[in-house]
Amino acid sequence: MPRIAVIDYDMGNLHSACKGLENAGATPHVTDSPIDIERADAVVLPGVGSFDPAVQHLRSRNLEQPIKRAIASGKPFLGICLGLQILFDASEEGIEPGLGIIPGKVRRFHSEPDIRIPHMGWNELEFTQPNCPLWQKIATKSQVYFVHSYYVDPIDTTIRAATVTHGSQTVTAAIARDNLMAVQFHPEKSSTIGLQILSNFVAQVKIMVAP
């Protein structure tokens, strides 16, 4: 089974993320060791919480460069929720610079009458990259589980793999570029659809590490 490094920086629901990966047929390994990240077949960066503490924790553990090297190496990489947002340059939520791997900014939802912020609960995906490996065996308009007040706004809109609509705002729900994939929603909380998405990621890892 492929060995997947799940990065521990005190900002993720690691248990549920690991459980989802195990159910998808992988061996997740929770770690904050740059050596473990380098040796892994793939990397998952989960995240729950606020932008500034997340990047501060990553940098205090000297994980910024190992993450960048892992992505540059071509190994499959999956960001989840806050693990998507911190890949960007900056966020309206805080003042810390993000990792700057994806050009763009993290923005707050605009207030609207009868629209709740945070955007919380089940909502439909609209695929903008229908052939993205994450969407194999997943129907468009499938519902996944979101909890967020901020959304990513990439400068290069072609990197969007899916969008979601909350009120009058249609925002990025997932990105994909080569080996780098990341989602705003929580696949580990998204029932059978989420498990299929994690299984699709694991399938990509198996393809990449096949002899």
N, C-alpha and C positions, 0 to 999 in steps of 0.2 A: 504494500500500500504506500502511496506517496506520503512523504513527511512534510507537513505544513507548519511553518512557524507562525504562531498567533502572538502578536506583539503585546506584551504586558507593560503598560505605562500608567497603571492605576486609573484608567479612564474608560474601561470597557466592561461589558457584561460577558466576561470570558467564558463562564460556564456554559451559557446557552449557545454561544458561538461555537464552542468546541463540540458540544453535543450535536449540533446540526452538522458539523463537518464529519464527525464520527458516523452519524447515520447515513451520510453521503458516501462513506467508504474510504475516508482518509484517516491518517493518524496525526491529529493536531498536537502540537508541542508548545505549551505556553512558555514564553521566554522574553527576557530583555537583554539577551546576550548577542552582540554583533556577530560572534562566531557561529552561533546557532542559526541566525538569520542567513548568513552567507552559505551555510551548508544545507539549508532546507531546499526542498524541491519547489516550494511556493511559499508566499507570505500573505497573511491576512492581518489587516490593521482595523480592529473594531474600535468603537468609541461611543461613549455616552457622557454628556456633560457640556462644559463650556470650552470655547475655542482657546482662550489664553492659557488656562491651566493645562490643557492638552499639549500645546506646543512647548510649554515650559517643562512639563514632565518628560517629554521626548528628548528635549535638549539636555536636561539635567542627567539623563541616562545615556547621553552620547549616542542616540539612536537616529538622529537626522541623516547622517551620512550613510549608515548601513541601509536605511530605507531607500535612499536615492540610488545607492549602488545596486540593490536588489532589483529595482525597477529598470535601471539601465542595463542590467545583465540579461534581461529578456525573460526572466522566470515569471510565471503567473503571479499576479498581485491583485488582491481584492481588498478594497476599503469599504467599511460599513458605517453608515451614519456620520458621526463626527470624524471617523476615519476617511471619509470622502472630503469633508470640508477642509481639514488641515492640509490637504494636498495643494490648496490654492494659495495665492499670494497674500491675502489678507481677509479680514472679516469685519463686518460692521458690529459684531458682537464684542470685539476687543481691540487692543492696540498692538498686540504681538504680531510680527510677521509670520505668515504661514510657511510651509515648506517650499512653496514656489515651484512645484513640479508641474502644475497645471496653471497657465496664465489666466487670471480672472479673480473675482472677488466673491465672498460669501455675503449675501444680503438678507435683510429681515423682510418678512412678509409685510405688505402694507395693510393697515387696519381697514376693514370694511364692515358695514352693517351686517349683523347676523353671521359673521364669519369668525370662527374661533382661532385664536393664536395662543398656544401652538397648534399647528396642523397635526391632529392626533386621531388615529384610527385607520380604518381600511379605505383605500382609494385605488382607482383604476390606473394602470400603466398604459401609456400610449408609446409604442415603439417607434423610435426615430432611426434606429439601426436594427431592422428586423432580423438581420443575419448575425447579430452579436451572439457569441457562444453562450452567454448567460440565458438567452431566451429560447434555447432549444426545447421543444415539447411544451412551450408555454404559449397560451393564446393571448393575443392582444386584448386589452381591456381586463386582463386578470387583475385581481385585487391583492394588494400587499399592505403591510402594516407600517404606518408612519408615526413618528413622534418628533417634530422639529418646528422651531420658530424661524429658522434661517435656511436659505437654500443657496446652492452654488450657481454662479453666473459666469460660465467660461467665455473667454474672448473668442475662441474658435468654437462656434456653435456646432461644427460637424462632429465634435467629440461627444455630443449628447447621444446616449443610447436609448433613453426613454425620458418622457416628460410625465408630469402629473398636474392636474388642475385643481386649485383650491380657491373657491370664490371666482373672481374674474382673472386670477393670476395662473398662468401656465408656466411651470418652472421645471428645471432639470431634476429628474428623479434618478438618473444613472448616467455614467460616462463610460466610454470604452475607447481605448487607443492602443492597438497592438496588444502587448501582454498586460497592460494596466486596465483594470476594471474597478469601478466603485459605485456603490448604490447609496441613496439617501435613506431608503426604507430599511427595515430590519428583516432580512430573510429568515433569521432564526426564530422570529415571532410570527411568520407569515404562513403557517400551516403547510399544507402539501405543496403549494406553489413555491414557498420559500425553500422548502427542502429540495425541490426540483432545481431551483436556481443554484443552490449550493452543490448539488450533484453535478450540474453542468460545469461549474467551476472545477470541481474535482476531476471530471472527465477531461477537461482541458489540461490539467496538470499531468494526468496519466499519459496523454498524447505527447506532451513536451518531454517527459522523462523516459519514454519508451526507448529501449535500446535500438 
